């Protein structure tokens, strides 16, 4: 949520002339923010730590965490839709 606010703020500073260029700039900035945030620990391990065994466990842990988050979000979405329809 913070990344989208930051990206919106920076894109608004650019004062784009067309909506198309505004959206392209917004998507680009959001992608960069999320890419850096997601892969920061990998960059640190690869370039500073030099312990490749921990890199294996780090990647495995990130994959498991992402899979669990996807599972949780899908179930929350189903519960939310069921609750909304029941009302």
Secondary structure, DSSP 8 states (H G I E B T S, - for coil): -HHHHHHHHHHHHH--SSHHHHHHHHHHHHHHHHHHHHHHHHHHIIIII--HHHHHHHHHHHHHHHHHHHHHHHHHHHHHHHHHHH-
